[in-house]
Amino acid sequence: MSISIIGTGKMGQAVASALLESQTEINQFNSSNPVTAQLLQETNSKIVVDCSIGSAFLENLPLYLENKQKVVVVASNWYDDFDKVKAQVESQNGDLIFAKNFSITLQIYQKLLKEACKSFANYPEFDVFGLEWHHRAKKDSPSSTTQALAETIIENSPSKSNISYENPHTQIAKDTLHFACLRGGEDNIIHNIYFDNENETIELKHSIKNRKAIVLGILNAIKYIETHQGFYAWEDTI
């Protein structure tokens, strides 16, 4: 089986290395070697793993669907167009699987966060807030993972009704969830959530030590979409 990888950044290279180790034939495309319908046909690949950015994924999606490619979406920052993408895939009987983060433990972390928010709903004196720390090469802020975590908090915490990712220059409103975004270093991918009052603090922390944790999830997603048809959120398949 041949697989096409779109994007040759850190994540694209990590996926490529893992597939090569498993003796999988790969084809790589980036802005210097852009993917086209003809090139996709020539590669004879059945699956595309899009590790680019959201705007590039949206631009290339019609090519994937036209060529009957099964699609694994690693790219982020396209979720404002989620309904449009889903309709596009379904109208052409396409096959696509996506995740805001392919780490298996991140999915468990999100479930723990949901339960924690429900428990703290009975104790309004606790404030909830978050911090994400990504490597300096991260192109988007906030990350898709952070947005998903923030949405989980809003949906399950009666005391919070809106989200701010910006650096505040004055006091923030009590019903505002502040989720700070830090960029620095090489391979940091950390998400912390805090529940705090004047006497004590609970910290929920998720730290990805390297990209292998995410790549393993992507490889599982490839195996899943290879044998399934339709539009899937990866977390719903595990």
C-alpha positions as CSV (number, residue, x, y, z in Angstrom):
1,M,0.0,0.0,0.0
2,S,1.2,3.5,-0.9
3,I,0.4,6.5,1.3
4,S,0.8,10.2,0.4
5,I,1.9,12.6,3.1
6,I,1.0,16.3,2.6
7,G,3.3,18.5,4.6
8,T,7.0,18.0,5.5
9,G,7.1,19.8,8.9
10,K,8.0,18.0,12.1
11,M,4.8,16.0,12.3
12,G,4.9,15.1,8.6
13,Q,8.4,13.9,8.9
14,A,7.6,11.9,12.0
15,V,4.7,10.1,10.2
16,A,6.9,9.5,7.2
17,S,9.7,7.9,9.3
18,A,7.2,5.6,11.1
19,L,5.7,4.5,7.8
20,L,9.1,3.8,6.3
21,E,10.0,1.7,9.3
22,S,7.0,-0.4,8.5
23,Q,8.1,-0.8,4.9
24,T,5.2,1.3,3.6
25,E,5.8,3.1,0.4
26,I,5.3,6.9,0.8
27,N,5.0,10.0,-1.4
28,Q,5.6,13.4,0.2
29,F,4.3,16.8,-0.9
30,N,4.8,20.3,0.4
31,S,4.6,23.9,-0.7
32,S,7.8,23.4,-2.8
33,N,6.4,20.2,-4.3
34,P,2.6,20.8,-4.3
35,V,0.2,18.0,-4.7
36,T,-1.9,17.9,-7.8
37,A,-4.6,15.6,-9.1
38,Q,-2.2,14.2,-11.7
39,L,0.5,13.5,-9.1
40,L,-2.0,11.7,-6.8
41,Q,-3.0,9.5,-9.7
42,E,0.6,8.7,-10.6
43,T,1.4,7.7,-7.0
44,N,-1.4,5.2,-7.0
45,S,-1.8,5.8,-3.3
46,K,-5.1,4.9,-1.6
47,I,-4.7,7.1,1.6
48,V,-3.6,10.7,2.1
49,V,-2.3,11.9,5.5
50,D,-2.6,15.6,5.6
51,C,-0.1,17.1,8.0
52,S,-0.2,20.6,6.5
53,I,-2.1,23.6,7.8
54,G,-5.8,24.2,7.8
55,S,-5.9,26.5,4.8
56,A,-3.9,24.1,2.7
57,F,-6.1,21.1,3.7
58,L,-9.2,23.0,2.7
59,E,-7.7,23.9,-0.6
60,N,-6.5,20.3,-1.3
61,L,-9.6,18.4,-0.1
62,P,-11.3,18.5,-3.5
63,L,-8.3,16.8,-5.0
64,Y,-8.4,14.0,-2.5
65,L,-12.1,13.4,-3.0
66,E,-11.8,13.6,-6.8
67,N,-9.1,10.9,-6.7
68,K,-11.1,8.7,-4.2
69,Q,-8.4,9.1,-1.6
70,K,-9.1,8.0,2.0
71,V,-8.1,11.0,4.1
72,V,-6.5,11.2,7.6
73,V,-6.5,14.9,8.7
74,V,-3.7,15.9,11.1
75,A,-3.8,19.5,10.0
76,S,-5.4,21.9,12.4
77,N,-7.2,25.3,12.2
78,W,-9.9,24.2,9.7
79,Y,-12.7,23.6,12.2
80,D,-14.5,26.9,11.4
81,D,-15.3,25.1,8.1
82,F,-16.2,21.8,9.8
83,D,-19.8,21.6,8.5
84,K,-18.7,22.5,5.0
85,V,-16.0,19.8,5.0
86,K,-18.4,17.1,6.4
87,A,-21.0,18.0,3.7
88,Q,-18.3,18.0,1.0
89,V,-17.0,14.5,2.0
90,E,-20.4,13.0,2.4
91,S,-21.8,14.4,-0.8
92,Q,-19.0,12.6,-2.7
93,N,-19.1,9.4,-0.6
94,G,-15.7,10.1,0.6
95,D,-13.8,8.6,3.5
96,L,-12.2,10.8,6.1
97,I,-11.0,10.6,9.7
98,F,-9.9,13.5,11.8
99,A,-8.8,14.4,15.3
100,K,-7.7,17.6,17.1
101,N,-5.1,15.4,18.8
102,F,-4.3,11.8,17.9
103,S,-2.7,11.0,21.3
104,I,-4.7,8.2,22.9
105,T,-4.0,9.4,26.4
106,L,-5.2,12.9,25.5
107,Q,-8.6,11.4,24.8
108,I,-8.6,9.9,28.3
109,Y,-7.4,13.2,29.7
110,Q,-10.4,15.0,28.1
111,K,-12.8,12.5,29.7
112,L,-11.2,13.1,33.1
113,L,-11.5,16.9,32.6
114,K,-15.2,16.5,31.8
115,E,-15.8,14.6,35.0
116,A,-13.7,17.1,37.1
117,C,-15.7,20.0,35.7
118,K,-18.9,18.3,36.7
119,S,-17.7,17.7,40.2
120,F,-16.4,21.2,40.7
121,A,-19.8,22.6,39.5
122,N,-21.0,22.1,43.0
123,Y,-18.1,24.2,44.4
124,P,-18.3,27.7,42.7
125,E,-15.6,29.0,44.9
126,F,-13.1,27.2,42.7
127,D,-11.9,29.0,39.7
128,V,-10.8,27.0,36.6
129,F,-8.2,28.1,34.1
130,G,-5.6,26.6,31.7
131,L,-2.2,26.8,30.2
132,E,-0.8,25.3,27.0
133,W,2.9,25.2,26.2
134,H,4.0,24.3,22.7
135,H,7.4,24.4,21.0
136,R,8.4,27.6,19.3
137,A,7.8,26.3,15.8
138,K,4.1,25.8,16.4
139,K,2.3,27.7,13.7
140,D,-1.2,28.2,15.3
141,S,-2.3,29.6,18.6
142,P,-4.3,28.4,20.4
143,S,-3.9,24.8,19.3
144,S,-6.8,22.8,18.2
145,T,-6.3,20.6,21.3
146,T,-6.5,23.7,23.6
147,Q,-9.7,24.8,21.9
148,A,-11.2,21.3,22.4
149,L,-10.3,21.3,26.1
150,A,-11.6,24.9,26.6
151,E,-14.9,23.9,25.0
152,T,-15.1,20.9,27.3
153,I,-14.7,23.2,30.3
154,I,-17.3,25.7,29.0
155,E,-19.8,22.9,28.4
156,N,-19.4,21.4,31.8
157,S,-18.7,24.4,34.1
158,P,-21.7,26.6,34.9
159,S,-19.4,29.4,36.2
160,K,-17.8,30.0,32.8
161,S,-19.6,31.3,29.7
162,N,-16.8,32.6,27.4
163,I,-13.1,32.0,26.6
164,S,-10.1,34.2,26.3
165,Y,-6.7,33.0,24.9
166,E,-5.2,36.5,24.9
167,N,-2.8,38.0,27.5
168,P,-5.1,40.1,29.7
169,H,-4.0,43.7,30.4
170,T,-6.6,44.1,33.1
171,Q,-8.8,42.1,35.4
172,I,-10.8,39.5,33.6
173,A,-14.5,38.8,34.2
174,K,-15.4,36.0,36.6
175,D,-17.3,34.1,33.9
176,T,-14.3,34.2,31.5
177,L,-12.2,31.1,31.1
178,H,-8.6,32.2,30.6
179,F,-6.5,29.7,28.7
180,A,-3.0,31.1,28.3
181,C,-0.8,30.1,25.3
182,L,3.0,29.8,25.8
183,R,5.4,29.2,22.9
184,G,9.1,28.2,23.5
185,G,11.7,25.4,23.3
186,E,11.9,22.5,21.0
187,D,9.3,19.7,21.5
188,N,7.1,20.8,24.3
189,I,3.4,19.8,24.0
190,I,1.9,20.4,27.4
191,H,-1.7,21.2,28.6
192,N,-2.4,22.1,32.2
193,I,-5.9,22.7,33.7
194,Y,-6.2,24.2,37.3
195,F,-9.0,24.2,39.8
196,D,-8.1,26.8,42.4
197,N,-9.5,28.5,45.5
198,E,-7.9,30.3,48.4
199,N,-7.0,27.1,50.2
200,E,-6.0,24.5,47.7
201,T,-5.3,23.7,44.0
202,I,-5.9,20.7,41.8
203,E,-3.8,20.5,38.6
204,L,-4.6,18.2,35.7
205,K,-1.6,17.9,33.5
206,H,-1.1,16.2,30.1
207,S,2.4,16.1,28.7
208,I,3.5,14.5,25.4
209,K,7.2,13.6,25.7
210,N,7.7,13.3,21.9
211,R,5.7,13.0,18.7
212,K,5.7,9.2,18.8
213,A,2.6,9.4,21.0
214,I,0.7,11.3,18.3
215,V,2.2,9.2,15.5
216,L,1.0,6.0,17.0
217,G,-2.5,7.4,17.0
218,I,-2.2,8.5,13.4
219,L,-1.0,5.0,12.4
220,N,-4.1,3.5,14.2
221,A,-6.3,6.0,12.3
222,I,-4.8,4.9,9.0
223,K,-5.6,1.3,9.7
224,Y,-9.1,2.2,10.7
225,I,-10.0,4.3,7.6
226,E,-8.4,1.7,5.4
227,T,-11.2,-0.7,6.2
228,H,-14.1,1.7,6.9
229,Q,-16.2,4.1,4.8
230,G,-17.5,7.5,5.9
231,F,-16.7,10.5,8.0
232,Y,-15.2,9.8,11.4
233,A,-13.9,11.6,14.5
234,W,-11.0,9.4,15.6
235,E,-11.8,9.6,19.3
236,D,-15.2,8.0,18.6
237,T,-13.5,4.9,17.2
238,I,-11.3,4.1,20.2
